[in-house]
Every structure is written in structure tokens, then in C-alpha cells.
Amino acid sequence: MQEFFLTWFMVFIRAGAMLSIFPIFSAAAMPMRIRIALAGFLAMLSMPGVSLPEGFLQSGSINFVGLIAKEVAFGLLLGFVCRLILFAVGLAGHHIGGQLGLQLSSLIAPGESTPSQTPAVMLQMITVMLMFSLDIHFELLMGFQQSYNVLTIGGGHLSDALFTEITGLCARTFVVALRIAAPIIAVGIVVNLLMMVLGRTIPEVNVFILSFSIRILVGVFLFGFTLSLAAREISNYLKQLPDDFVVVTRLLAGG
């Protein structure tokens, strides 16, 4: 009974750490009790086939605390990999809001506690809907359960290959953000150039005030037309996410 509880507890630690920053489940609107219940339920589903390290029951409290810290770190790293998509769309929304002149316009995204720029909130909502509709959350949770086949309790370690992979994933978020925001950024540059020429040609025109109206009008229409392209880019990232999860898990296990 003691071994059963300790096995469940160690899986619960990793699951709870991952869900603490996992998209959707880490939302501020989700009560803490539900998060704990989800982590406990996921740990119960992942337990079959999971075993404690050799000599774990005879180890001291220092080794026990060290193993807990290790499992928390692994869970946070796996959750971070899953959350990178929200960082990408948030960065894209920030650039789009800057080009549209909507820096002061902010909304609170569903499940979040801090306001974000309006385009970022819209992109985050699209990301969450696509994650549910494509069953990506189910594949990631299934990948967590299967991760114990290669990444046993306390069996992982850091490596140069893992650092390179995480760095590449972080770099890809900037690329995805740029692809989503590229049409709006391009139009913003063109509008600024046209306003500069207009200001040189007709000095009497208040180009500074006029440019705001034009940028917002053109940018909002273009943003609406390019939402389908943004959704396609987000869905491509989401479809790649389970493979990234598996790769990071294997690199953590030293594979």
C-alpha cells in the first residue's frame, strides 16, 4: 500500500507541475481544486506500468525531496513545451496591436487574469478552439501517460541535445509569430511610407493624426481577412506539438 501511494504521488507531482502551466488547464478561472483533481486523475490513469526507482523506499528524506524537485522540473519543462504556442500568438498579437495603434486597447482573455491587447486575445481564443477541435490536448495528455515508458520516475537528466531542442522550439515561436503578423506589419510599413510622402508633398496636412485612422481602418480589415491564414499557421504548429513533446521526453530520458 505504501509503494502504491508513493508511486501515485510521484506521478501526481509531475502531472500537477505540467498542468500548472499547460494551456487551458492553467487558466486563472479554473478553481485550484479542479486542477488538483485533474492532476490526481491523470496520475491515476498513468500509474499502470510505472514503478519506483530501486531502493527508493529505503532512501532518506533528502533523496526523496531531491526526487520530488526533479519530477517538478520535468513536469514544468513538458508544460512549457506545450505552452509555447500561446507565447507565439501573444507575441504576434502584440506586434499586430502595435501596427494597428491599439496599444491602449486591451481585453482579458477567457481564463486569464491580466489584460492583453485585443488582437492577442482573439488569437489566443482561436488557439484554444483549435486545440480542442483537433484533439491536441488529448494527444498531449496521452503522450504524458506514455512518457513513463522512456522517462521513468527520477530517470531523466539534462543534456546538450535537450538544450539545443528547447532553444530551437523557442526560436520557432518567434518565426510563427512573425508569419502570423507579417501581413499587418507589411501594411503598416507601407502606410507609414505613404504618410511620409504625403507629409512632404502637402505640409498643411496633419499626417500624424491622419495616419492613425488609416492604419486602424486598413489594418482591421486586413486582420479580418488574414485570420484564416493565422488559423492555418496555428493549426500547423499544434499538429507538430505532440511530436515535439515526444522528442523532448526522449531527450530528457537520454535517448
C-alpha positions in Angstrom: 0.0 0.0 0.0 2.8 2.4 0.8 4.5 1.7 -2.6 1.2 2.2 -4.4 0.6 5.6 -2.7 4.2 6.8 -3.3 4.0 5.8 -7.0 0.8 7.7 -7.4 2.2 10.7 -5.5 5.3 10.9 -7.7 3.2 10.7 -10.9 0.9 13.3 -9.4 3.8 15.6 -8.8 4.9 15.5 -12.4 1.3 15.8 -13.7 0.5 18.7 -11.4 3.6 20.6 -12.4 2.8 20.1 -16.1 -0.8 21.1 -15.8 0.2 24.2 -13.8 1.3 25.9 -17.0 -0.5 23.7 -19.5 -2.7 25.7 -21.9 -6.4 25.8 -20.9 -5.9 23.8 -17.6 -3.7 26.5 -16.1 -6.3 29.2 -16.6 -6.8 31.5 -13.7 -10.6 31.0 -13.9 -10.2 27.3 -13.2 -10.5 26.6 -9.5 -7.5 25.1 -7.8 -9.5 22.1 -6.6 -10.3 21.2 -10.1 -6.7 21.5 -11.1 -5.6 19.2 -8.3 -8.4 16.8 -9.1 -7.3 16.7 -12.8 -3.7 16.1 -11.8 -4.8 13.3 -9.4 -7.0 11.7 -12.1 -4.3 11.9 -14.7 -1.8 10.4 -12.2 -4.2 7.5 -11.6 -4.6 6.8 -15.3 -0.8 7.0 -15.8 0.1 4.7 -12.9 -0.2 1.2 -14.6 3.3 0.1 -15.6 5.0 2.8 -13.5 7.4 1.7 -10.8 9.6 3.5 -8.3 13.4 3.5 -8.6 15.4 0.7 -7.0 15.9 1.3 -3.3 13.5 4.3 -3.2 11.6 3.0 -0.1 14.9 2.7 1.8 16.3 6.1 0.8 16.4 9.0 3.1 14.3 12.2 3.2 17.0 14.1 1.3 16.8 11.8 -1.7 13.0 11.9 -1.5 13.0 15.7 -1.6 15.5 15.7 -4.5 13.4 13.3 -6.5 10.3 15.5 -6.0 12.2 18.5 -7.2 13.4 16.6 -10.2 9.8 15.5 -11.1 8.6 19.1 -10.7 11.3 20.3 -13.1 10.4 17.6 -15.6 6.7 18.5 -15.4 7.3 22.2 -15.8 9.5 21.6 -18.8 6.9 19.5 -20.5 4.2 22.0 -19.7 6.5 24.8 -21.1 6.8 23.0 -24.4 3.0 22.8 -24.6 2.6 26.5 -23.7 5.0 27.9 -26.3 2.1 28.2 -28.8 0.4 30.8 -26.5 3.7 32.7 -26.3 3.8 32.7 -30.1 0.3 34.0 -30.7 0.7 36.5 -27.8 3.8 37.9 -29.5 2.0 38.1 -32.8 -0.9 39.9 -31.3 1.4 42.4 -29.6 3.0 43.2 -33.0 -0.4 43.4 -34.7 -1.8 45.7 -32.0 1.3 48.0 -32.3 0.8 48.3 -36.0 -2.9 49.0 -35.7 -2.4 51.6 -33.0 -4.3 49.5 -30.4 -1.6 49.5 -27.7 -4.1 51.0 -25.2 -6.9 48.7 -26.3 -6.9 45.6 -24.1 -9.2 42.8 -23.1 -8.9 40.0 -20.5 -8.7 36.7 -22.3 -11.0 33.9 -21.0 -9.3 32.2 -18.2 -6.6 34.8 -17.8 -6.2 37.3 -15.0 -4.1 40.0 -16.8 -5.3 42.1 -19.8 -3.8 41.7 -23.2 -4.1 43.6 -26.4 -7.2 42.8 -28.4 -5.6 41.0 -31.3 -3.6 38.8 -28.9 -6.8 37.8 -27.1 -8.5 36.9 -30.4 -5.6 34.8 -31.5 -5.4 33.1 -28.1 -9.1 32.2 -28.3 -8.6 30.8 -31.8 -5.7 28.7 -30.5 -7.7 27.3 -27.7 -10.6 26.4 -30.0 -8.3 24.7 -32.5 -6.6 22.8 -29.7 -9.9 21.4 -28.6 -11.3 20.8 -32.1 -8.1 19.0 -33.3 -7.9 16.9 -30.0 -4.4 18.1 -29.5 -5.0 18.3 -25.7 -6.0 14.6 -25.7 -2.8 13.6 -27.7 -0.6 15.6 -25.3 -2.2 14.0 -22.2 -1.9 10.6 -23.8 1.7 11.4 -24.5 2.2 12.2 -20.9 0.9 8.8 -19.9 3.2 7.1 -22.4 6.2 9.2 -21.4 6.8 6.9 -18.5 7.8 4.2 -21.0 11.0 6.1 -21.6 11.2 8.7 -18.8 10.8 6.8 -15.6 10.5 8.4 -12.2 13.7 10.1 -11.4 15.4 8.7 -14.5 15.9 11.8 -16.7 18.7 14.2 -16.9 19.7 17.4 -18.8 21.9 17.3 -21.9 23.3 19.5 -24.6 20.9 17.9 -27.1 17.9 18.8 -24.9 19.1 22.4 -24.6 19.5 22.6 -28.4 16.0 21.3 -28.9 14.4 23.7 -26.4 16.3 26.6 -27.9 15.0 25.6 -31.4 11.4 25.4 -30.1 11.7 28.9 -28.5 13.2 30.2 -31.8 10.3 28.7 -33.7 7.8 30.7 -31.6 9.3 33.9 -33.0 9.1 32.6 -36.5 5.4 31.6 -36.1 4.6 35.0 -34.5 6.3 36.8 -37.5 4.4 34.7 -40.0 1.1 35.5 -38.3 1.8 39.2 -38.0 3.7 39.7 -41.3 0.8 41.0 -43.4 -0.2 43.6 -40.8 3.4 44.6 -40.3 3.9 45.0 -44.1 0.8 47.1 -44.5 1.9 49.3 -41.5 5.2 49.9 -43.2 3.5 50.8 -46.5 1.1 53.2 -44.8 3.9 54.9 -42.9 5.8 55.4 -46.1 2.8 56.8 -47.9 2.1 59.2 -45.0 5.7 60.3 -45.1 5.4 61.1 -48.8 2.1 62.8 -48.2 3.6 64.9 -45.4 6.5 66.0 -47.7 4.1 66.8 -50.5 1.3 68.6 -48.6 2.9 70.0 -45.4 -0.5 71.5 -44.3 -2.0 68.0 -43.7 -1.7 66.7 -40.2 -0.2 63.4 -41.2 0.3 62.2 -37.6 -3.4 62.3 -36.8 -4.5 61.1 -40.3 -2.1 58.1 -40.2 -3.8 56.7 -37.1 -7.2 56.5 -38.8 -5.8 54.9 -41.9 -3.7 52.4 -40.1 -6.7 51.3 -37.9 -9.1 51.1 -40.9 -6.8 49.2 -43.2 -5.3 47.1 -40.5 -8.5 45.9 -39.0 -9.9 44.9 -42.4 -6.7 43.1 -43.3 -6.5 41.4 -39.9 -10.0 40.0 -40.5 -9.1 38.8 -44.0 -5.9 37.1 -42.7 -7.4 35.3 -39.7 -7.8 32.2 -41.8 -4.1 32.3 -42.6 -3.3 32.8 -39.0 -5.5 29.8 -38.0 -3.8 27.7 -40.6 -0.4 28.6 -39.2 -1.6 27.9 -35.6 -3.1 24.5 -36.6 0.2 23.5 -38.3 2.1 24.4 -35.1 -0.5 22.5 -33.0 -0.2 19.4 -35.2 3.6 19.4 -34.6 3.2 19.9 -30.9 2.7 16.2 -29.9 5.9 15.2 -31.9 7.8 18.0 -30.1 6.5 16.6 -26.8 7.8 13.1 -27.6 11.2 14.4 -28.7 11.7 16.4 -25.5 10.6 13.4 -23.4 13.1 11.2 -25.2 15.9 13.7 -24.8 15.1 14.0 -21.1 15.4 10.3 -20.8 18.8 10.4 -22.6 17.6 8.9 -25.8 
